[in-house]
Amino acid sequence: MKKIILLIGQSCAGKTTYIRNNFLKDYSSINFIDKPFKITEFIKNNDEKWLLLGHHKGEKRCEGSDELSMAILPQLIEFIKENFNTYDVMIFEGDRINNEKFFKFIQSLNKPVELYILTCSLETSLKRRQETGSKPSETFVKTTITKSNNMKKLGMQLGFKVELIKTDDSKSSGLMSFIGD
């Protein structure tokens, strides 16, 4: 394996859209697997084999890991242990992986880790939640902002390369600023 990519962020910051616009381009083949849980495998960059947690078909706004159980972590860790050398790049995104146990497990693999943190204004998150039919709860969005900020600090402590991506401009794929280089 060459690297691991973690993508987290507040509610409705655009994680699924960012994946679609930045990682699911220019692949030579793609395969949607359902067992042991939903993953997307694809080949790109001169036959590199990539894995992405969840199905990302571009059919809806909240797809990918949003469709997986919140209790998937033990099963996901076992899957990674068993399939570690199968993939060149592994991408994990969303709230299911946004916790200390998963981050410390990933660090224990001793591979380069890129941590992308997507953020936007509170107003943008609330508007996007409403557009997807979710209740625009300010308390919930603020909780996800705090959690992402805490995980950013942990990622920096663990030696991950951390990038903050602002997604308020829906026409861009994300403006990146590097943290901790």
N, CA, C and O of each residue as an XYZ file, in Angstrom:
724
protein
N       0.834     -1.173      0.000
C       0.000      0.000      0.000
C       0.880      1.238      0.000
O       1.898      1.304      0.689
N       0.456      2.230     -0.802
C       1.216      3.464     -0.904
C       0.752      4.524      0.082
O       1.574      5.215      0.683
N      -0.583      4.660      0.256
C      -1.071      5.668      1.195
C      -2.525      5.409      1.567
O      -3.240      4.640      0.924
N      -2.923      6.090      2.635
C      -4.288      6.049      3.138
C      -4.802      7.483      3.150
O      -4.102      8.404      3.570
N      -6.032      7.658      2.684
C      -6.664      8.974      2.675
C      -7.877      8.917      3.586
O      -8.730      8.041      3.443
N      -7.952      9.853      4.525
C      -9.098      9.997      5.416
C      -9.768     11.322      5.086
O      -9.096     12.342      4.936
N     -11.077     11.307      4.976
C     -11.821     12.518      4.630
C     -12.950     12.684      5.640
O     -13.861     11.859      5.713
N     -12.877     13.759      6.415
C     -13.890     14.024      7.429
C     -14.379     15.463      7.279
O     -13.830     16.240      6.498
N     -15.401     15.798      8.027
C     -15.885     17.173      8.018
C     -17.250     17.283      8.652
O     -17.913     16.288      8.945
N     -17.643     18.499      8.851
C     -18.940     18.763      9.462
C     -20.068     18.273      8.561
O     -19.862     17.985      7.382
N     -21.239     18.187      9.129
C     -22.419     17.758      8.367
C     -22.635     18.667      7.157
O     -22.620     19.893      7.267
N     -22.834     18.037      6.010
C     -23.118     18.722      4.745
C     -22.006     19.673      4.297
O     -22.272     20.702      3.678
N     -20.766     19.319      4.615
C     -19.630     20.107      4.141
C     -19.268     19.764      2.702
O     -18.514     20.500      2.067
N     -19.795     18.650      2.173
C     -19.533     18.280      0.786
C     -18.554     17.138      0.613
O     -17.858     17.071     -0.399
N     -18.489     16.241      1.582
C     -17.539     15.123      1.514
C     -17.797     14.219      0.309
O     -16.870     13.874     -0.424
N     -19.046     13.842      0.109
C     -19.392     12.968     -1.023
C     -19.083     13.655     -2.348
O     -18.515     13.041     -3.251
N     -19.451     14.909     -2.464
C     -19.177     15.669     -3.690
C     -17.680     15.802     -3.919
O     -17.216     15.687     -5.053
N     -16.922     16.043     -2.862
C     -15.481     16.173     -2.993
C     -14.859     14.869     -3.507
O     -13.995     14.889     -4.383
N     -15.304     13.750     -2.959
C     -14.794     12.451     -3.426
C     -15.108     12.262     -4.905
O     -14.240     11.885     -5.692
N     -16.349     12.527     -5.268
C     -16.768     12.353     -6.658
C     -15.931     13.233     -7.597
O     -15.515     12.782     -8.664
N     -15.687     14.478     -7.200
C     -14.987     15.429     -8.063
C     -13.473     15.274     -8.077
O     -12.819     15.720     -9.020
N     -12.903     14.648     -7.049
C     -11.449     14.616     -6.945
C     -10.820     13.230     -7.006
O      -9.662     13.106     -7.403
N     -11.541     12.200     -6.628
C     -10.944     10.861     -6.637
C     -11.577      9.943     -7.662
O     -10.902      9.057     -8.187
N     -12.825     10.124     -7.955
C     -13.514      9.227     -8.898
C     -13.506      9.818    -10.305
O     -14.545      9.962    -10.948
N     -12.325     10.147    -10.752
C     -12.111     10.634    -12.114
C     -11.017      9.794    -12.755
O     -10.116      9.295    -12.081
N     -11.113      9.656    -14.029
C     -10.035      9.018    -14.806
C      -9.686      7.607    -14.337
O      -8.513      7.235    -14.307
N     -10.685      6.834    -13.977
C     -10.422      5.448    -13.629
C     -10.649      4.582    -14.868
O     -11.441      4.923    -15.746
N      -9.940      3.459    -14.918
C     -10.079      2.570    -16.078
C     -11.138      1.497    -15.839
O     -11.692      0.954    -16.795
N     -11.425      1.185    -14.574
C     -12.516      0.256    -14.261
C     -13.004      0.553    -12.849
O     -12.277      1.097    -12.018
N     -14.260      0.177    -12.604
C     -14.849      0.407    -11.281
C     -15.739     -0.782    -10.943
O     -16.406     -1.345    -11.811
N     -15.737     -1.153     -9.665
C     -16.498     -2.311     -9.214
C     -17.148     -1.961     -7.872
O     -16.466     -1.504     -6.954
N     -18.456     -2.173     -7.758
C     -19.193     -1.915     -6.522
C     -19.419     -3.248     -5.819
O     -20.070     -4.142     -6.359
N     -18.881     -3.373     -4.623
C     -18.921     -4.617     -3.859
C     -19.844     -4.418     -2.655
O     -19.807     -3.375     -2.004
N     -20.677     -5.434     -2.363
C     -21.643     -5.339     -1.266
C     -21.224     -6.074      0.006
O     -21.705     -5.738      1.088
N     -20.350     -7.059     -0.095
C     -19.989     -7.875      1.073
C     -18.489     -7.808      1.309
O     -17.727     -7.897      0.346
N     -18.037     -7.658      2.527
C     -18.785     -7.742      3.771
C     -19.597     -6.480      4.080
O     -20.466     -6.493      4.952
N     -19.313     -5.408      3.372
C     -20.081     -4.165      3.449
C     -19.794     -3.417      2.153
O     -18.939     -3.838      1.374
N     -20.483     -2.335      1.918
C     -20.346     -1.634      0.638
C     -18.981     -0.943      0.524
O     -18.584     -0.141      1.369
N     -18.283     -1.297     -0.567
C     -17.041     -0.615     -0.932
C     -17.041     -0.399     -2.441
O     -17.757     -1.068     -3.186
N     -16.234      0.538     -2.859
C     -16.026      0.806     -4.278
C     -14.554      0.550     -4.570
O     -13.679      1.142     -3.938
N     -14.283     -0.328     -5.524
C     -12.920     -0.573     -5.988
C     -12.779      0.051     -7.367
O     -13.683     -0.051     -8.197
N     -11.653      0.693     -7.609
C     -11.421      1.205     -8.953
C      -9.933      1.217     -9.262
O      -9.087      1.254     -8.368
N      -9.644      1.185    -10.553
C      -8.272      1.162    -11.054
C      -7.995      2.504    -11.726
O      -8.784      2.980    -12.541
N      -6.877      3.096    -11.375
C      -6.471      4.353    -12.015
C      -4.961      4.500    -11.941
O      -4.285      3.686    -11.312
N      -4.435      5.527    -12.577
C      -3.000      5.853    -12.524
C      -2.102      4.652    -12.807
O      -1.375      4.189    -11.928
N      -2.159      4.165    -14.010
C      -1.267      3.060    -14.399
C      -1.471      1.808    -13.549
O      -0.522      1.266    -12.982
N      -2.704      1.367    -13.471
C      -3.059      0.116    -12.814
C      -2.956      0.116    -11.285
O      -2.801     -0.948    -10.686
N      -3.039      1.281    -10.646
C      -3.130      1.319     -9.189
C      -4.533      0.886     -8.776
O      -5.527      1.307     -9.368
N      -4.596      0.038     -7.752
C      -5.884     -0.432     -7.251
C      -6.275      0.412     -6.025
O      -5.566      0.448     -5.020
N      -7.423      1.085     -6.145
C      -7.918      1.959     -5.090
C      -9.154      1.351     -4.450
O      -9.941      0.677     -5.115
N      -9.323      1.597     -3.134
C     -10.519      1.189     -2.405
C     -11.139      2.433     -1.782
O     -10.437      3.301     -1.262
N     -12.451      2.505     -1.842
C     -13.200      3.612     -1.251
C     -14.337      3.038     -0.419
O     -15.120      2.229     -0.916
N     -14.436      3.444      0.830
C     -15.496      2.960      1.705
C     -16.846      3.454      1.216
O     -17.023      4.648      0.975
N     -17.807      2.537      1.066
C     -19.151      2.876      0.595
C     -19.245      2.820     -0.915
O     -18.235      2.735     -1.613
N     -20.464      2.870     -1.407
C     -20.695      2.956     -2.848
C     -20.792      4.421     -3.238
O     -21.517      5.197     -2.616
N     -20.065      4.780     -4.256
C     -20.080      6.150     -4.778
C     -20.418      6.072     -6.261
O     -19.535      6.003     -7.116
N     -21.699      6.086     -6.539
C     -22.172      5.946     -7.915
C     -22.567      7.278     -8.534
O     -22.856      7.342     -9.728
N     -22.584      8.330     -7.745
C     -22.975      9.639     -8.257
C     -24.464      9.783     -8.487
O     -24.904     10.653     -9.239
N     -25.241      8.928     -7.839
C     -26.687      8.933     -8.048
C     -27.432      9.825     -7.066
O     -28.545     10.267     -7.350
N     -26.823     10.093     -5.904
C     -27.495     10.904     -4.905
C     -26.479     11.651     -4.068
O     -25.285     11.355     -4.089
N     -26.976     12.613     -3.340
C     -26.097     13.490     -2.584
C     -25.479     12.801     -1.368
O     -24.277     12.938     -1.139
N     -26.251     12.082     -0.602
C     -25.756     11.420      0.611
C     -25.576      9.939      0.341
O     -26.446      9.128      0.659
N     -24.445      9.592     -0.245
C     -24.152      8.188     -0.494
C     -22.817      7.870      0.155
O     -22.405      8.571      1.079
N     -22.147      6.855     -0.294
C     -20.871      6.496      0.304
C     -21.054      5.898      1.678
O     -21.930      5.059      1.885
N     -20.235      6.324      2.615
C     -20.286      5.733      3.953
C     -21.551      6.136      4.716
O     -21.871      5.507      5.725
N     -22.271      7.153      4.272
C     -23.530      7.542      4.929
C     -24.540      6.401      4.934
O     -25.439      6.370      5.774
N     -24.398      5.474      4.013
C     -25.333      4.351      3.913
C     -24.920      3.155      4.769
O     -25.625      2.147      4.800
N     -23.796      3.254      5.458
C     -23.296      2.146      6.264
C     -23.704      2.304      7.726
O     -24.008      3.407      8.179
N     -23.709      1.204      8.449
C     -24.042      1.213      9.867
C     -23.021      2.028     10.653
O     -21.829      2.014     10.345
N     -23.501      2.737     11.669
C     -22.584      3.457     12.559
C     -21.732      2.479     13.372
O     -20.723      2.879     13.953
N     -22.122      1.214     13.421
C     -21.402      0.193     14.199
C     -20.414     -0.593     13.334
O     -20.016     -1.693     13.717
N     -20.015     -0.066     12.197
C     -19.181     -0.811     11.258
C     -17.705     -0.888     11.668
O     -16.970     -1.709     11.119
N     -17.261     -0.076     12.594
C     -15.836      0.064     12.880
C     -15.097     -1.252     13.148
O     -14.056     -1.469     12.528
N     -15.563     -2.141     14.025
C     -14.810     -3.393     14.234
C     -14.672     -4.223     12.953
O     -13.607     -4.777     12.682
N     -15.728     -4.304     12.184
C     -15.704     -5.056     10.932
C     -14.767     -4.385      9.924
O     -14.053     -5.072      9.193
N     -14.764     -3.061      9.881
C     -13.894     -2.321      8.967
C     -12.426     -2.533      9.319
O     -11.602     -2.743      8.430
N     -12.097     -2.481     10.591
C     -10.709     -2.690     11.014
C     -10.236     -4.094     10.634
O      -9.115     -4.253     10.151
N     -11.062     -5.100     10.842
C     -10.694     -6.468     10.443
C     -10.504     -6.572      8.932
O      -9.571     -7.223      8.461
N     -11.386     -5.930      8.178
C     -11.275     -5.931      6.715
C      -9.952     -5.308      6.277
O      -9.273     -5.843      5.400
N      -9.588     -4.193      6.875
C      -8.329     -3.528      6.516
C      -7.149     -4.433      6.838
O      -6.229     -4.559      6.030
N      -7.163     -5.064      8.006
C      -6.076     -5.981      8.377
C      -5.928     -7.106      7.356
O      -4.814     -7.463      6.973
N      -7.051     -7.658      6.920
C      -7.033     -8.787      5.988
C      -6.711     -8.379      4.557
O      -6.226     -9.202      3.779
N      -6.969     -7.129      4.196
C      -6.816     -6.698      2.801
C      -5.802     -5.572      2.622
O      -5.772     -4.911      1.584
N      -4.989     -5.364      3.622
C      -4.039     -4.258      3.643
C      -3.162     -4.202      2.398
O      -2.940     -3.123      1.847
N      -2.671     -5.331      1.957
C      -1.748     -5.362      0.813
C      -2.437     -5.521     -0.532
O      -1.766     -5.627     -1.559
N      -3.771     -5.540     -0.543
C      -4.516     -5.702     -1.784
C      -4.611     -4.403     -2.575
O      -4.740     -4.430     -3.799
N      -4.550     -3.277     -1.892
C      -4.807     -1.974     -2.517
C      -3.583     -1.074     -2.433
O      -2.797     -1.149     -1.489
N      -3.440     -0.216     -3.452
C      -2.387      0.793     -3.444
C      -2.803      2.007     -2.622
O      -1.986      2.608     -1.923
N      -4.078      2.358     -2.714
C      -4.616      3.519     -1.994
C      -5.955      3.110     -1.382
O      -6.782      2.479     -2.041
N      -6.157      3.475     -0.118
C      -7.436      3.247      0.553
C      -7.980      4.601      0.991
O      -7.257      5.409      1.573
N      -9.270      4.847      0.707
C      -9.926      6.092      1.084
C     -11.090      5.767      2.015
O     -11.950      4.944      1.701
N     -11.093      6.430      3.162
C     -12.167      6.267      4.137
C     -12.722      7.647      4.445
O     -11.964      8.586      4.688
N     -14.056      7.772      4.434
C     -14.644      9.085      4.660
C     -15.855      8.998      5.567
O     -16.487      7.951      5.706
N     -16.155     10.131      6.178
C     -17.403     10.268      6.903
C     -17.315     10.011      8.394
O     -16.242      9.787      8.954
N     -18.473     10.051      9.008
C     -18.570      9.980     10.460
C     -18.223      8.602     11.013
O     -17.839      8.496     12.178
N     -18.348      7.552     10.218
C     -18.063      6.205     10.714
C     -16.593      6.037     11.069
O     -16.261      5.198     11.907
N     -15.711      6.806     10.457
C     -14.277      6.681     10.707
C     -13.726      7.860     11.503
O     -12.529      7.912     11.786
N     -14.569      8.784     11.857
C     -14.152     10.028     12.496
C     -14.060      9.846     14.015
O     -14.811     10.457     14.776
N     -13.112      8.984     14.440
C     -12.957      8.740     15.864
C     -11.517      8.327     16.185
O     -10.766      7.895     15.311
N     -11.162      8.472     17.448
C      -9.799      8.235     17.889
C      -9.345      6.795     17.650
O      -8.213      6.574     17.220
N     -10.193      5.827     17.916
C      -9.815      4.422     17.734
C      -9.402      4.151     16.291
O      -8.381      3.503     16.056
N     -10.177      4.634     15.324
C      -9.842      4.390     13.923
C      -8.565      5.131     13.531
O      -7.709      4.560     12.856
N      -8.423      6.375     13.937
C      -7.226      7.144     13.589
C      -5.972      6.467     14.135
O      -4.964      6.376     13.434
N      -6.025      5.992     15.376
C      -4.851      5.342     15.957
C      -4.563      3.998     15.286
O      -3.403      3.617     15.131
N      -5.620      3.280     14.887
C      -5.409      2.045     14.126
C      -4.719      2.356     12.803
O      -3.757      1.685     12.429
N      -5.206      3.369     12.096
C      -4.607      3.735     10.800
C      -3.144      4.126     10.979
O      -2.301      3.747     10.167
N      -2.838      4.872     12.022
C      -1.458      5.274     12.266
C      -0.575      4.049     12.518
O       0.595      4.043     12.138
N      -1.129      3.014     13.156
C      -0.355      1.809     13.458
C       0.065      1.042     12.208
O       0.947      0.186     12.278
N      -0.550      1.335     11.074
C      -0.199      0.657      9.824
C       1.107      1.179      9.222
O       1.653      0.573      8.301
N       1.604      2.298      9.742
C       2.888      2.877      9.325
C       2.959      3.181      7.831
O       3.955      2.886      7.171
N       1.899      3.770      7.317
C       1.853      4.219      5.921
C       1.544      5.713      5.903
O       0.972      6.231      6.862
N       1.908      6.406      4.842
C       1.553      7.827      4.753
C       0.033      8.015      4.808
O      -0.719      7.299      4.147
N      -0.396      8.985      5.602
C      -1.821      9.268      5.757
C      -2.079     10.729      5.411
O      -1.433     11.636      5.937
N      -3.038     10.933      4.516
C      -3.514     12.275      4.199
C      -4.888     12.428      4.836
O      -5.789     11.629      4.581
N      -5.048     13.457      5.667
C      -6.310     13.729      6.328
C      -6.882     15.014      5.738
O      -6.324     16.096      5.920
N      -7.994     14.881      5.033
C      -8.688     16.027      4.457
C      -9.853     16.380      5.374
O     -10.663     15.521      5.722
N      -9.930     17.647      5.761
C     -11.024     18.107      6.614
C     -11.819     19.139      5.837
O     -11.323     20.223      5.531
N     -13.057     18.790      5.521
C     -13.923     19.703      4.773
C     -14.708     20.570      5.738
O     -15.221     20.096      6.752
N     -14.792     21.850      5.402
C     -15.485     22.802      6.254
C     -16.189     23.851      5.404
O     -15.770     24.156      4.288
N     -17.246     24.383      5.947
C     -17.966     25.482      5.325
C     -18.651     26.265      6.440
O     -18.589     25.872      7.605
N     -19.288     27.345      6.096
C     -19.959     28.138      7.120
C     -21.127     27.353      7.712
O     -21.661     26.438      7.085
N     -21.505     27.720      8.910
C     -22.662     27.107      9.556
C     -23.899     27.290      8.686
O     -24.701     26.367      8.540
N     -24.052     28.466      8.116
C     -25.207     28.760      7.261
C     -25.241     27.846      6.040
O     -26.310     27.377      5.648
N     -24.077     27.588      5.435
C     -24.014     26.711      4.264
C     -24.413     25.290      4.646
O     -25.174     24.644      3.925
N     -23.901     24.797      5.781
C     -24.281     23.447      6.231
C     -25.782     23.346      6.452
O     -26.409     22.381      6.017
N     -26.358     24.325      7.119
C     -27.794     24.294      7.408
C     -28.609     24.327      6.118
O     -29.605     23.614      5.992
N     -28.193     25.142      5.172
C     -28.893     25.223      3.885
C     -28.811     23.888      3.140
O     -29.812     23.410      2.606
N     -27.631     23.294      3.106
C     -27.456     22.014      2.417
C     -28.255     20.901      3.100
O     -28.827     20.047      2.423
N     -28.299     20.905      4.436
C     -29.094     19.898      5.152
C     -30.566     20.031      4.770
O     -31.251     19.034      4.546
N     -31.034     21.248      4.700
C     -32.434     21.470      4.330
C     -32.695     20.996      2.905
O     -33.735     20.397      2.632
N     -31.762     21.258      1.998
C     -31.910     20.838      0.599
C     -31.955     19.320      0.457
O     -32.579     18.806     -0.472
N     -31.295     18.590      1.373
C     -31.299     17.124      1.299
C     -32.470     16.511      2.048
O     -32.623     15.290      2.082
N     -33.293     17.356      2.646
C     -34.448     16.851      3.373
C     -34.171     16.535      4.828
O     -35.038     16.006      5.524
N     -32.966     16.856      5.299
C     -32.631     16.655      6.707
C     -33.024     17.876      7.513
O     -33.068     18.991      6.993
N     -33.303     17.661      8.758
C     -33.655     18.772      9.643
C     -32.437     19.685      9.797
O     -31.355     19.207     10.139
N     -32.589     20.971      9.553
C     -31.448     21.895      9.671
C     -31.159     22.240     11.128
O     -31.467     23.346     11.573
N     -30.569     21.306     11.876
C     -30.295     21.473     13.298
C     -28.945     22.155     13.521
O     -27.897     21.587     13.214
N     -28.978     23.357     14.049
C     -27.754     24.104     14.319
C     -26.896     23.385     15.364
O     -25.672     23.350     15.245
N     -27.528     22.819     16.374
C     -26.800     22.101     17.420
C     -26.050     20.903     16.840
O     -24.888     20.673     17.177
N     -26.709     20.144     15.970
C     -26.062     18.984     15.364
C     -24.865     19.407     14.509
O     -23.793     18.809     14.605
N     -25.042     20.427     13.683
C     -23.941     20.879     12.824
C     -22.771     21.372     13.676
O     -21.618     21.060     13.377
N     -23.048     22.123     14.715
C     -21.973     22.606     15.597
C     -21.236     21.443     16.253
O     -20.020     21.498     16.436
N     -21.973     20.391     16.606
C     -21.344     19.199     17.183
C     -20.389     18.557     16.182
O     -19.292     18.138     16.553
N     -20.794     18.477     14.926
C     -19.918     17.875     13.911
C     -18.702     18.760     13.625
O     -17.634     18.249     13.287
N     -18.852     20.067     13.755
C     -17.710     20.980     13.589
C     -16.701     20.737     14.708
O     -15.503     20.621     14.451
N     -17.181     20.662     15.945
C     -16.299     20.421     17.092
C     -15.574     19.086     16.945
O     -14.370     19.000     17.188
N     -16.300     18.056     16.550
C     -15.692     16.728     16.383
C     -14.600     16.766     15.321
O     -13.524     16.204     15.525
N     -14.856     17.415     14.202
C     -13.842     17.503     13.139
C     -12.618     18.273     13.608
O     -11.490     17.895     13.292
N     -12.827     19.346     14.354
C     -11.692     20.117     14.879
C     -10.858     19.279     15.842
O      -9.628     19.342     15.818
N     -11.520     18.496     16.687
C     -10.791     17.623     17.611
C      -9.994     16.558     16.855
O      -8.862     16.246     17.226
N     -10.581     16.009     15.805
C      -9.891     14.977     15.026
C      -8.749     15.580     14.205
O      -7.750     14.907     13.948
N      -8.887     16.831     13.796
C      -7.784     17.527     13.112
C      -6.576     17.581     14.041
O      -5.456     17.288     13.622
N      -6.797     17.953     15.295
C      -5.704     18.025     16.271
C      -5.070     16.656     16.469
O      -3.845     16.538     16.506
N      -5.894     15.621     16.596
C      -5.363     14.269     16.764
C      -4.567     13.847     15.534
O      -3.480     13.285     15.660
N      -5.098     14.113     14.356
C      -4.388     13.764     13.132
C      -3.021     14.418     13.057
O      -2.052     13.790     12.630
N      -2.937     15.673     13.470
C      -1.647     16.365     13.481
C      -0.702     15.718     14.490
O       0.484     15.549     14.206
N      -1.220     15.354     15.670
C      -0.396     14.698     16.685
C       0.118     13.345     16.201
O       1.224     12.934     16.551
N      -0.688     12.658     15.397
C      -0.304     11.333     14.892
C       0.611     11.409     13.676
O       1.075     10.380     13.184
N       0.873     12.616     13.190
C       1.787     12.779     12.061
C       1.138     12.699     10.693
O       1.835     12.555      9.689
N      -0.180     12.788     10.634
C      -0.864     12.791      9.340
C      -0.614     14.112      8.628
O      -0.436     15.146      9.272
N      -0.601     14.078      7.316
C      -0.584     15.300      6.524
C      -2.027     15.809      6.500
O      -2.923     15.126      6.005
N      -2.244     16.996      7.030
C      -3.594     17.521      7.207
C      -3.855     18.649      6.225
O      -3.053     19.574      6.097
N      -4.991     18.565      5.529
C      -5.399     19.621      4.603
C      -6.806     20.078      4.973
O      -7.712     19.258      5.126
N      -6.982     21.373      5.115
C      -8.282     21.968      5.376
C      -8.863     22.430      4.043
O      -8.217     23.169      3.300
N     -10.085     21.990      3.744
C     -10.707     22.297      2.460
C     -12.003     23.056      2.716
O     -12.929     22.530      3.333
N     -12.060     24.279      2.244
C     -13.263     25.108      2.404
C     -14.170     24.894      1.206
O     -13.734     25.007      0.061
N     -15.438     24.585      1.471
C     -16.358     24.189      0.399
C     -17.557     25.116      0.254
O     -18.578     24.710     -0.301
N     -17.460     26.340      0.735
C     -18.600     27.249      0.607
C     -18.928     27.580     -0.844
O     -20.095     27.790     -1.178
N     -17.923     27.631     -1.709
C     -18.141     27.911     -3.132
C     -18.457     26.599     -3.829
O     -17.555     25.803     -4.095
N     -19.728     26.367     -4.127
C     -20.146     25.087     -4.709
C     -19.593     24.855     -6.110
O     -19.660     23.736     -6.616
N     -19.052     25.878     -6.738
C     -18.504     25.715     -8.093
C     -17.077     25.195     -8.074
O     -16.576     24.716     -9.091
N     -16.424     25.286     -6.934
C     -15.041     24.813     -6.869
C     -15.003     23.414     -6.282
O     -15.965     22.966     -5.658
N     -13.902     22.737     -6.481
C     -13.743     21.395     -5.913
C     -13.168     21.467     -4.513
O     -12.940     20.434     -3.884
N     -12.932     22.663     -4.019
C     -12.392     22.824     -2.669
C     -11.104     23.608     -2.694
O     -10.214     23.323     -3.496
N     -10.996     24.578     -1.835
C      -9.773     25.358     -1.708
C      -8.963     24.738     -0.580
O      -9.471     24.588      0.532
N      -7.731     24.382     -0.843
C      -6.941     23.668      0.137
C      -5.921     24.585      0.800
O      -5.299     25.418      0.140
N      -5.758     24.429      2.077
C      -4.648     25.052      2.782
C      -3.964     23.950      3.582
O      -4.626     23.124      4.210
N      -2.654     23.946      3.554
C      -1.907     22.887      4.216
C      -1.640     23.281      5.656
O      -1.321     24.433      5.950
N      -1.772     22.324      6.537
C      -1.597     22.543      7.970
C      -0.490     21.629      8.443
O      -0.464     20.443      8.111
N       0.419     22.180      9.215
C       1.417     21.344      9.867
C       2.528     20.828      8.976
O       3.184     19.850      9.334
N       2.765     21.445      7.830
C       3.872     21.004      6.968
C       5.194     21.480      7.519
O       6.241     21.208      6.932
